[in-house]
Amino acid sequence: MTELTTDRLLMRQWRDSDREPFAALNADPAVMAHFLAPQTREQSDALIDRNIPEIEGRGWGLWALEVKDTGRFIGFTGLSVPSFEAHFMPAVEIGWRLAKEAWGNGYATEAARATLAHGFGPAGLTEIVSFTTTTNLPSQRVMQRIGMTHDEAGDFDHVRLPDGHRLQPHVLYRINRARWEATR
């Protein structure tokens, strides 16, 4: 089973004990401000259920994120294959979602750097993308801190959001293996 560690964090397979705090995180309007709506417990559990076999089968996915010193579950970070049509597909995306009380500690950046190292190392990927709403400046700052560059020509309207919705415009960031190696 693939697990990633940093000085402060453990990125690991999901546990049943993660379900309740993950559902609370996904139901938090502040955490989900850049998504169409907070998630129900069923939607939250389904995300976990999709990722368990991904991590087992491929050796990567959206890992549960834990603070090593306390064992506290704080969200997820990892890699996924987006399931919607867009001009930059096929692609592997790096993403993260952390509980509000974990914000501002550098955890997303720290975990994302470990994820890139795994993606460009053992996973053998040649490029990784990330995207978010144009209004999600904190996530865009994480993308920039980990060496990704904004592909302005790649920006897009997310097809899973209603036309004209304030969250439909998305920015696209990219990093390839050569750029990652040059910036580590």
Disulfide bonds with the S-S distance in Angstrom:
none
